[in-house]
């Protein structure tokens, strides 16, 4: 298994790999899983997280991107 890194979603793009997903819950909304804000490099994830929490409140999480694992095809012997 190898990791596949998407590029940071910071507009217009910083060229760094996206290492973190930023997730947030919105107060007053019905209970549900946290919504994904986007995938960013570490530095931009912190900026986006602070901005998102200031605008919407709620709980904030950082997580490894879900779509990072890629399996190579199985070889038959």
PyMOL commands that set and color helices and strands:
alter all, ss='L'
color gray80, all
select helices_A, chain A and resi 42-56+66-68
alter helices_A, ss='H'
color red, helices_A
select strands_A, chain A and resi 2-3+20-24+35-40+60-63+69-70
alter strands_A, ss='S'
color yellow, strands_A
deselect
rebuild
show_as cartoon
